[in-house]
Amino acid sequence: MSAVPTAIPVAAAGPWLVRFLNLGHLLDHLVMLVFPTAVVALGREWGRPYSELLPLALGSFIAFGAFAIPAGWLADHWSRYRTMVIFYFGIGVSLFLTGFSQSPWHIAAGLTLTGAFAAIYHPVGIAMLVASPGKIGRTLGWNGLWGNLGLAAAALFTGALVDLAGWRAAFFVPGIACMAAGVGFLLLVDDPGKVKKTSKTIGLHVDGRTMGRIFAVLLVATACGGIIFNSTTVSMPKVFDERLQALTQTNFGIGVLVAIVYTVAAFAQVVMGALIDRFELRRLMIGVALAQIPLLALAANLQGWAMLGAAVLMMLAVFGQIPLNDAIVGRYCADEFRARVLSVRYVVSLGVAAIAVPMIAVLHRTEGGFGNVFLVLAVLAAAMLATSLFFPSREALAASKLRAAAQPAPAS
């Protein structure tokens, strides 16, 4: 059962909109992971430990979550299109400011500003995507692929830029790319107009009680999944630096290995998108969580080629979770509320995920190092599995649809 859009469809904004939304997703994830890759080289250049420098990114990840709320509100009440314009140019300027930093605190401030503008994409861009007619799963799957290619590009190009031109270039080059994308967005994409207000309730196809249950499950799964996603993507360059020294010892080499893992794993979202259009979400949520638990636990103590293989499988399961959560919003939430609902989802996902940065820094100093990080993430995956069991089944959703249809329309 797919959502019935109530806003102007994506096609009305011209053929370039989806392309730029996909490009925006790539850039969004790329800019958020420039520093976690560059920090490996920065630590060597400044003679400071990883556990001391990594927390400079904490503000960026907090802002990445916290500013999703005002971004969603602004998009629904003002303009999703214009808010996306702010996204492109805001990130570009923020990256340039970070590149000109002269101290660790300047870097922290620049990264925080970058996170604030990067927060715009998920509540606004995803809301524009799921307003399109057609199969939600396929649309989200391909969009997710582009986002994960951004993760891969961050590791690959940041490592190359650091080796070739220094860490500042790792911020300047994507800054130029973001502003160029903003110019292209303005020139090639038509403004689809404001979202039409046609519904008085958030829920679509389900009654209020079932909607509450759906969102309770969504928020818990989002919180656990957010920490797992952020922890694995932030720590991966350093994990490879420590455990794959037999394979490579250069920043670019580490970037290539991380990029390979992320690129292969990215296609999990395309597969998951196809599955979303064919199977009930409850079974898919349970299956993904079941896969994550043993893979995260297995990665705790592996080295060399074994770690590289486990990382591919682990990230396949981690990336496969992402379109499931957005599909829930697209399928059961009325369009004029989606940006705000997505903003709540992402403020939970990305805000709670900020815990990953200090958690990694603290656990990395312990005797078990990254092994302890992966074991904690396996426990969170188990919590996500337990929560998924409470998501309404197909039969429960069918009954809820009948109850929703029988309810009298709200008074205008």
N, C-alpha and C positions, 0 to 999 in steps of 0.2 A: 504494500500500500504506500504510494508515494504522496508527497505533499502537493496540495493544490495552491499554486502561487496566487497571491492577491495583489501583488505590486506590478509595476511595469516590468515585463520580462527582460532578461539580459539582452536578448536579441535586439530589443528596441534601442539599445545604446550603441549599436553598430558591431561589426564582426571583430573589432579589435579589443573589446572589453575583456573577454575571457582570457585572451592572450596576455594582456597587461596585468590582470589579476593573478595569473600564474607566474608571470615574471616578478610581480610584487612579492609573492610568497617566497620565491627563490631568494630575492634580495633581503627579505625580512630575516630569514634564518641565517643567511650568510653573514650579515652585519653583527648579529648577536653572538656569533662564534669566531669572530676575528681575534678577539683578545685571548680566549682560551688556547688558541694555537700559538699566537705571537708571544704569550707569556713564557713559554718554554725558552725561547731565545732571549727574551727580556731578562729572565732570571740569570742567565749566563752572562749577559752584557753588564748588568748592574751588580752581579755578585750577591743576589738575594735569593732566599729559598722560595720554591713554588708555593708552599703553604702560607707565605707572607704576601706574595703578590696576587695570587688568585682572588682573595677577598676584595680586591679593588673592583671586581666585576659585580659585586653583590648589589650595588645600587641599580645597575642596569637591569638585572633580573627582577628586582622588586618593582621598578618602574614599568617593566615589560608587562607585569601583571596588573599593577595598581591603575595605570592609565587606560586600561581597557574599558573601565566603567565610564569615564567621561567621553571616551572615543565613541562608544556605542550610543550613549545619550545624544551626543552631538550629531551623529550620523542619522539617527531616527527623527530628530527634531529640526535639523538644519538641512544637510545634504550629504548623502553617502559619497557622491562623486567628489565634491569639494574637499571632504575629509580625506579622501585618498590622495588628492593633490598635495595636501599638507604632509601626508605620510612620506611621499617621495622626496620632497624638497627638505623637509625637516630632518630626515635621516642624513641626507647628503651634507647639510651644514654641520650637523653634530659630529659626523665622522671627521670632517676637516678640523674642527676644534680639538678633537681628541688627538689627531695627528700632530698638532702643533704643541701638545702638552710638554711642559718643562719639569714636571714633578709627578710623583705617584698620585697626589691628590688631584692634580689637573686631569690625569687619566681617569680617575674615579668619577669626577664631575662630568667629563665628556661622555663616558660610557653610560652614565645615568641618563643624560639628555638623549642619547641615542636610543636607549631602552624605552623612554617615554614616547618618542615618535614611532618606534617600531611596534608599540602596543596597539597602534591604530589598525594594523592589517587584519588580525584575526576576527574581531567583532564586526568590522566593516566589510572587508573583502569577502569573507565567507558568507556573510548575509547577502551580499550581491550575487554570489554564485548560486546559492540554494534557492534564490528567487526565480531562477531560470526553469522553464518547463523542461521536462525530460527526466532522465534517471539521475537521482541525487547521488547514488553510490558511484557511478562512473565519473560524474563531474568532480566529486570530492577526491576520488582516487587519483585522477590525473593531476589535480591541483596539489594533492599531497606529494606526488612524485616530484613536482617542481620544487616544493618546499624542501624536500630531503636532498634534492640535488644542490640546493643552496648550502645545506650542511656539508656536503661533500666538497663543494667549491670553496667553502671557507677554509677547510683543512688544506686543500691542494694549493690554492692561490696565495693564501696567507703564508704558508711555508715557502713557496717560491719567491714571493715578494720580499720576505724577511731575508732570505739568503742572497737575493740579488741587489736589493736597494735599501734594506733596513726596515725596522718595524714601523716607521712612520708611513712608508709607502703602502703598508698593509691597510692603513686607514684612508689614505688619500685616494687610491684607485677605486675602491668600492663607493667612496663618496661621490666621485665623478660619475660612476655608473648609475647611482640612484638619481642624481639630478638630471642626467640624460634621459632616464626612464620617465621622470616627471614631465619633461618637455614633450616626449613622445605621447604620453597619456593625454596631455592637453591638446595636442595637435590631431591625434587620430581617434580619440574616444569621445563620442557624444555623451552629453549629460542626460541620463534617463529620466531625470526629474525626481521630485520628492516621492517618498513612499506613500501610497494611498492608504487612508485609514478606513478600513472596512470591517474590522473585528473588534469586539469589546472584551474578548477573553484571550488569554495567552494560548490556551490549548487548542489544538487542531485535531479533530477526529476522536478525542478522548474526553472523558468527564474529569472534573476537578480532582477527585480522589486519586484516580489513576495517574493524572498529570503530576500530582505531588509525589507519588511513589517513583515515577520515572525520573524526576529531577533530583530526588534524594539519592537514587542510585548513581545518576550522572555525576553529581557533585563529588561523591566519595571516590568513584572510579577516576574522575578527573584529577582529584588531589593526588591519589596514589600514582596514577599514570604520569602526572606532571613531574613528580619527583624522580621517578624512574627515567623518564625521557631526558630531563635536564642533567641528571647525574651521569648518565652514560655518555651523552654528547659532549658535556663539558670536560669530563675526565679522560675521554678516549685518546687525545693526543699525548697526554702524560703517561697513560697506561702503556701505550705503544712505545713511548720513549724508554720506559723502564723494562718492559717485557719482550720487546722485539729488537733488542740491540744487535742480535746476531743477524738480523735482516737489513737493518739500516741504522745509521747514526747521524743523519743530516736532518735538518728541519723539513726540507723538501721531501725527503724519503718518508718521513713520518706522515707528512701531509698526503703523499700518494697513497700510502696504506690505509689511512683513515678515509680518504676519498673513495677508494675501492670498496671498502666496507659499506659506507653510506650509500654509494651508488647502487650496489647490488641490493641492499636492504630497501632502498626507495621503492623498488617495484612491488614490494609487499602491499603498498597502498593501492596500486592499480588492481592487484588481485583482490584485495579486500573490498575495493569499490564494486567490483563485479559481484562478489559474494553478497554484499549488502542488498543489491537489487534482486537477489534470488532467495536468500534465507532470512529467517527471523533474527533480529539483532541479539536476542538473549543468548542463543547458541553460539554466535560468533564471539560475543564478549567472554563467555566461559572458555571457549577454545583458545583464545589469545592469552588469557591469564594463565591457563594450564600450561601453555608452551613457555611462558616467561619464567616460571618458577625454577624448573631444573636448569635452564640455560644460564640464568643469572648465578645460580649456585655453582654451576660447573665452571664459570669464568673466574671464580674467586682465586684459583690457585694455578692456572695454566700459564705456560710460557711459550714463546716462539711460534712456530706454525700452528700448534694446537690452539693457542690463544687467538690467533688470527681467524681460524676456522670457527671457533666458538663465538667470536665477536660478530661474524657475519650472521650466524643463526640467531644470536641474541638480539641483534638490531632488526632483523626481519620481524621478530615477534614484537619488539618495542614500537617500531614504525607502523605495524599493522593495526595497532590499537587506535591510532589518531583519527582516521575517518569515521570510525564507529561512533565516537562521541559527537562529532559534528552532524552525523546523519540523524542522531536522535533529535537534535534541535531542528534540523531541516524537515523532519518527518512529522513531528508532533507540536511544533510551535508556529503560530500564525505569523505571517511575514512581517507585519509592522512592529512586532515585538522581537524579531530575531536578533537584531544588532544588540539590543539591550540584554537579551538572554545569553547570547554568545559572549557579551562582555563579562557577565557574571561567571560564566563557565571558564573564561580565560583568566579572569582575575584570580579565580581559585587555582586553576591549573598552573599559571605562570607565577602567581604570587607565592603559592605554597612551594612551587618548584625552586624559588630562590633559596630555600633551605638547603638545596643541594650544594651550593657554593661553600658555606661554612662547614657543612657536614663532611664534604670531601676533604677540606683543609684540616679538620680535626682528626678524622679517621686516617688520613694519610700519614699523620705523625705517629700513629700507633704501631705496634709491632706487626700487625697483620697488613697494614697499608691498604691498598686497593682491594685486597681480599675481603676485608671487613666491609668496605663500601658495597661490594656486590652481594654479600650476605644480607645486609640490611635491605637492599633493593629486592631480594628474593622474598623477604618477609612482607614487604609492601605489595608485591605481586600476589601473594597468598591472600592478603586483605582484599585486593581487587577481585580476586576469584570469589571470595565469600560474598561480597557485595553484589556481584553479577547474578548470583543465584536468585536474588530478590527482584530482578527486572521482570516486568509482566510478560507472561508467555503469550503466544499467538492467540490462544483461546481467551485469555483474560483481556487482551486488547480488543478482540472482536466483541466481547460482552460490553466493554467500556464504550465502544463506538455506538452500540445500540442505546446505552443509557444516555450518551451525549446527544444522540439524535432525538430521543424522547423528551429531553429537557426543553422547556419553553424558552424562546428567544428573550434575551435581556431587554428591558425597557429602554427605549432611546431617550 
